[in-house]
Amino acid sequence: MNATNAPDTVFETQRPRLFALAYRLLGSRSEAEDVVQDAWLRWHQTDRAAVRDPEAWLVTATTRLGIDRLRAVRSERIAYPGPWLPEPLTVDESPGPEHRSELAEQVSIAFLAVLERLGPEERAAFLLKEAFDYDYDQIAELLDRTEANCRQMVHRARERLQSGRPRFEVEPARHRELLERFMHAAQRGDRGAITGLLDANARLVSDGGGKARAVIRPLLGGERIARLYWAVARRNGYSDWRMGTLNGEPAVLGYTDGVLTSATVAVSDGEHILELLTLRNPDKLPIPH
């Protein structure tokens, strides 16, 4: 490795880690790519001879750039047409439970959506601790905060996230089975079967981004959600829906003339579906593979 290639080699070695951090911070593939590109530019503009720990420097730069970008986009997300949902990394048409990977545990759409409850620095502190196993002294130095303050931020983040996430473990195969049964019931427009699969207090969130038809505010109640899917089936007839995965978790993929037009994931307790999250904004639907 010669001197000319050394900076690029160092950065490219760290790129997957930097992107993983930026994506978890922002919940957007495109925003994360921009942050990593900005970090690359700063890396090439800095005096690298004075950098004692390139990895720490790059993680710090990416985190601070990510926090700045998150502050900037929060106002855009408030003004977003209807509910905003995270932009997935991957869509896979392979439906088997073996495709539920470690990725799904860390970047499920539901988890990323709950992270939106946190402030930018709180989110960064939580992710550095929980997802990247940083010590509190490292987080404090990176965020330019006291160690005690970082502990408080992570503790507060855990409490806020626990209130928005299921407190039970569900077997992946059971979760996928519930979602598949829901898909078939919704395709038939079987209102009774849909209602039976949904929790009485179920919630539906649909992100169309003003570019596709979607529910413009969260729809609450299993019966109301079932009524919506019944009406859609009566109006549109049989829908081309197939089981696949979104960020490694089971998803119902919807197609129109062979083009992916929706992707739905669910939160369940193993017995009923508690929440349905549907992406319909075409800008957020990556090409399946």
Secondary structure as a PSIPRED ss2 file (coil, helix, strand):
# PSIPRED VFORMAT (PSIPRED V4.0)

   1 M C   1.000  0.000  0.000
   2 N C   1.000  0.000  0.000
   3 A C   1.000  0.000  0.000
   4 T C   1.000  0.000  0.000
   5 N C   1.000  0.000  0.000
   6 A H   0.000  1.000  0.000
   7 P H   0.000  1.000  0.000
   8 D H   0.000  1.000  0.000
   9 T H   0.000  1.000  0.000
  10 V H   0.000  1.000  0.000
  11 F H   0.000  1.000  0.000
  12 E H   0.000  1.000  0.000
  13 T H   0.000  1.000  0.000
  14 Q H   0.000  1.000  0.000
  15 R H   0.000  1.000  0.000
  16 P H   0.000  1.000  0.000
  17 R H   0.000  1.000  0.000
  18 L H   0.000  1.000  0.000
  19 F H   0.000  1.000  0.000
  20 A H   0.000  1.000  0.000
  21 L H   0.000  1.000  0.000
  22 A H   0.000  1.000  0.000
  23 Y H   0.000  1.000  0.000
  24 R H   0.000  1.000  0.000
  25 L H   0.000  1.000  0.000
  26 L H   0.000  1.000  0.000
  27 G C   1.000  0.000  0.000
  28 S C   1.000  0.000  0.000
  29 R H   0.000  1.000  0.000
  30 S H   0.000  1.000  0.000
  31 E H   0.000  1.000  0.000
  32 A H   0.000  1.000  0.000
  33 E H   0.000  1.000  0.000
  34 D H   0.000  1.000  0.000
  35 V H   0.000  1.000  0.000
  36 V H   0.000  1.000  0.000
  37 Q H   0.000  1.000  0.000
  38 D H   0.000  1.000  0.000
  39 A H   0.000  1.000  0.000
  40 W H   0.000  1.000  0.000
  41 L H   0.000  1.000  0.000
  42 R H   0.000  1.000  0.000
  43 W H   0.000  1.000  0.000
  44 H H   0.000  1.000  0.000
  45 Q H   0.000  1.000  0.000
  46 T C   1.000  0.000  0.000
  47 D C   1.000  0.000  0.000
  48 R H   0.000  1.000  0.000
  49 A H   0.000  1.000  0.000
  50 A H   0.000  1.000  0.000
  51 V C   1.000  0.000  0.000
  52 R C   1.000  0.000  0.000
  53 D C   1.000  0.000  0.000
  54 P H   0.000  1.000  0.000
  55 E H   0.000  1.000  0.000
  56 A H   0.000  1.000  0.000
  57 W H   0.000  1.000  0.000
  58 L H   0.000  1.000  0.000
  59 V H   0.000  1.000  0.000
  60 T H   0.000  1.000  0.000
  61 A H   0.000  1.000  0.000
  62 T H   0.000  1.000  0.000
  63 T H   0.000  1.000  0.000
  64 R H   0.000  1.000  0.000
  65 L H   0.000  1.000  0.000
  66 G H   0.000  1.000  0.000
  67 I H   0.000  1.000  0.000
  68 D H   0.000  1.000  0.000
  69 R H   0.000  1.000  0.000
  70 L H   0.000  1.000  0.000
  71 R H   0.000  1.000  0.000
  72 A H   0.000  1.000  0.000
  73 V H   0.000  1.000  0.000
  74 R H   0.000  1.000  0.000
  75 S H   0.000  1.000  0.000
  76 E H   0.000  1.000  0.000
  77 R H   0.000  1.000  0.000
  78 I H   0.000  1.000  0.000
  79 A C   1.000  0.000  0.000
  80 Y C   1.000  0.000  0.000
  81 P C   1.000  0.000  0.000
  82 G C   1.000  0.000  0.000
  83 P C   1.000  0.000  0.000
  84 W C   1.000  0.000  0.000
  85 L C   1.000  0.000  0.000
  86 P C   1.000  0.000  0.000
  87 E C   1.000  0.000  0.000
  88 P C   1.000  0.000  0.000
  89 L C   1.000  0.000  0.000
  90 T C   1.000  0.000  0.000
  91 V E   0.000  0.000  1.000
  92 D E   0.000  0.000  1.000
  93 E C   1.000  0.000  0.000
  94 S C   1.000  0.000  0.000
  95 P C   1.000  0.000  0.000
  96 G C   1.000  0.000  0.000
  97 P H   0.000  1.000  0.000
  98 E H   0.000  1.000  0.000
  99 H H   0.000  1.000  0.000
 100 R C   1.000  0.000  0.000
 101 S C   1.000  0.000  0.000
 102 E H   0.000  1.000  0.000
 103 L H   0.000  1.000  0.000
 104 A H   0.000  1.000  0.000
 105 E H   0.000  1.000  0.000
 106 Q H   0.000  1.000  0.000
 107 V H   0.000  1.000  0.000
 108 S C   1.000  0.000  0.000
 109 I H   0.000  1.000  0.000
 110 A H   0.000  1.000  0.000
 111 F H   0.000  1.000  0.000
 112 L H   0.000  1.000  0.000
 113 A H   0.000  1.000  0.000
 114 V H   0.000  1.000  0.000
 115 L H   0.000  1.000  0.000
 116 E C   1.000  0.000  0.000
 117 R C   1.000  0.000  0.000
 118 L C   1.000  0.000  0.000
 119 G C   1.000  0.000  0.000
 120 P H   0.000  1.000  0.000
 121 E H   0.000  1.000  0.000
 122 E H   0.000  1.000  0.000
 123 R H   0.000  1.000  0.000
 124 A H   0.000  1.000  0.000
 125 A H   0.000  1.000  0.000
 126 F H   0.000  1.000  0.000
 127 L H   0.000  1.000  0.000
 128 L H   0.000  1.000  0.000
 129 K H   0.000  1.000  0.000
 130 E H   0.000  1.000  0.000
 131 A C   1.000  0.000  0.000
 132 F C   1.000  0.000  0.000
 133 D C   1.000  0.000  0.000
 134 Y C   1.000  0.000  0.000
 135 D C   1.000  0.000  0.000
 136 Y H   0.000  1.000  0.000
 137 D H   0.000  1.000  0.000
 138 Q H   0.000  1.000  0.000
 139 I H   0.000  1.000  0.000
 140 A H   0.000  1.000  0.000
 141 E H   0.000  1.000  0.000
 142 L H   0.000  1.000  0.000
 143 L H   0.000  1.000  0.000
 144 D C   1.000  0.000  0.000
 145 R C   1.000  0.000  0.000
 146 T C   1.000  0.000  0.000
 147 E H   0.000  1.000  0.000
 148 A H   0.000  1.000  0.000
 149 N H   0.000  1.000  0.000
 150 C H   0.000  1.000  0.000
 151 R H   0.000  1.000  0.000
 152 Q H   0.000  1.000  0.000
 153 M H   0.000  1.000  0.000
 154 V H   0.000  1.000  0.000
 155 H H   0.000  1.000  0.000
 156 R H   0.000  1.000  0.000
 157 A H   0.000  1.000  0.000
 158 R H   0.000  1.000  0.000
 159 E H   0.000  1.000  0.000
 160 R H   0.000  1.000  0.000
 161 L H   0.000  1.000  0.000
 162 Q H   0.000  1.000  0.000
 163 S C   1.000  0.000  0.000
 164 G C   1.000  0.000  0.000
 165 R C   1.000  0.000  0.000
 166 P C   1.000  0.000  0.000
 167 R C   1.000  0.000  0.000
 168 F C   1.000  0.000  0.000
 169 E C   1.000  0.000  0.000
 170 V C   1.000  0.000  0.000
 171 E C   1.000  0.000  0.000
 172 P H   0.000  1.000  0.000
 173 A H   0.000  1.000  0.000
 174 R H   0.000  1.000  0.000
 175 H H   0.000  1.000  0.000
 176 R H   0.000  1.000  0.000
 177 E H   0.000  1.000  0.000
 178 L H   0.000  1.000  0.000
 179 L H   0.000  1.000  0.000
 180 E H   0.000  1.000  0.000
 181 R H   0.000  1.000  0.000
 182 F H   0.000  1.000  0.000
 183 M H   0.000  1.000  0.000
 184 H H   0.000  1.000  0.000
 185 A H   0.000  1.000  0.000
 186 A H   0.000  1.000  0.000
 187 Q H   0.000  1.000  0.000
 188 R H   0.000  1.000  0.000
 189 G C   1.000  0.000  0.000
 190 D C   1.000  0.000  0.000
 191 R H   0.000  1.000  0.000
 192 G H   0.000  1.000  0.000
 193 A H   0.000  1.000  0.000
 194 I H   0.000  1.000  0.000
 195 T H   0.000  1.000  0.000
 196 G H   0.000  1.000  0.000
 197 L H   0.000  1.000  0.000
 198 L E   0.000  0.000  1.000
 199 D E   0.000  0.000  1.000
 200 A E   0.000  0.000  1.000
 201 N E   0.000  0.000  1.000
 202 A E   0.000  0.000  1.000
 203 R E   0.000  0.000  1.000
 204 L E   0.000  0.000  1.000
 205 V E   0.000  0.000  1.000
 206 S E   0.000  0.000  1.000
 207 D E   0.000  0.000  1.000
 208 G C   1.000  0.000  0.000
 209 G C   1.000  0.000  0.000
 210 G C   1.000  0.000  0.000
 211 K C   1.000  0.000  0.000
 212 A C   1.000  0.000  0.000
 213 R C   1.000  0.000  0.000
 214 A C   1.000  0.000  0.000
 215 V C   1.000  0.000  0.000
 216 I C   1.000  0.000  0.000
 217 R C   1.000  0.000  0.000
 218 P C   1.000  0.000  0.000
 219 L E   0.000  0.000  1.000
 220 L E   0.000  0.000  1.000
 221 G C   1.000  0.000  0.000
 222 G H   0.000  1.000  0.000
 223 E H   0.000  1.000  0.000
 224 R H   0.000  1.000  0.000
 225 I H   0.000  1.000  0.000
 226 A H   0.000  1.000  0.000
 227 R H   0.000  1.000  0.000
 228 L H   0.000  1.000  0.000
 229 Y H   0.000  1.000  0.000
 230 W H   0.000  1.000  0.000
 231 A H   0.000  1.000  0.000
 232 V H   0.000  1.000  0.000
 233 A H   0.000  1.000  0.000
 234 R H   0.000  1.000  0.000
 235 R H   0.000  1.000  0.000
 236 N H   0.000  1.000  0.000
 237 G C   1.000  0.000  0.000
 238 Y C   1.000  0.000  0.000
 239 S C   1.000  0.000  0.000
 240 D E   0.000  0.000  1.000
 241 W E   0.000  0.000  1.000
 242 R E   0.000  0.000  1.000
 243 M E   0.000  0.000  1.000
 244 G E   0.000  0.000  1.000
 245 T E   0.000  0.000  1.000
 246 L E   0.000  0.000  1.000
 247 N C   1.000  0.000  0.000
 248 G C   1.000  0.000  0.000
 249 E E   0.000  0.000  1.000
 250 P E   0.000  0.000  1.000
 251 A E   0.000  0.000  1.000
 252 V E   0.000  0.000  1.000
 253 L E   0.000  0.000  1.000
 254 G E   0.000  0.000  1.000
 255 Y E   0.000  0.000  1.000
 256 T E   0.000  0.000  1.000
 257 D C   1.000  0.000  0.000
 258 G C   1.000  0.000  0.000
 259 V E   0.000  0.000  1.000
 260 L E   0.000  0.000  1.000
 261 T E   0.000  0.000  1.000
 262 S E   0.000  0.000  1.000
 263 A E   0.000  0.000  1.000
 264 T E   0.000  0.000  1.000
 265 V E   0.000  0.000  1.000
 266 A E   0.000  0.000  1.000
 267 V E   0.000  0.000  1.000
 268 S E   0.000  0.000  1.000
 269 D C   1.000  0.000  0.000
 270 G C   1.000  0.000  0.000
 271 E C   1.000  0.000  0.000
 272 H C   1.000  0.000  0.000
 273 I E   0.000  0.000  1.000
 274 L E   0.000  0.000  1.000
 275 E E   0.000  0.000  1.000
 276 L E   0.000  0.000  1.000
 277 L E   0.000  0.000  1.000
 278 T E   0.000  0.000  1.000
 279 L E   0.000  0.000  1.000
 280 R C   1.000  0.000  0.000
 281 N C   1.000  0.000  0.000
 282 P H   0.000  1.000  0.000
 283 D H   0.000  1.000  0.000
 284 K H   0.000  1.000  0.000
 285 L C   1.000  0.000  0.000
 286 P C   1.000  0.000  0.000
 287 I C   1.000  0.000  0.000
 288 P C   1.000  0.000  0.000
 289 H C   1.000  0.000  0.000
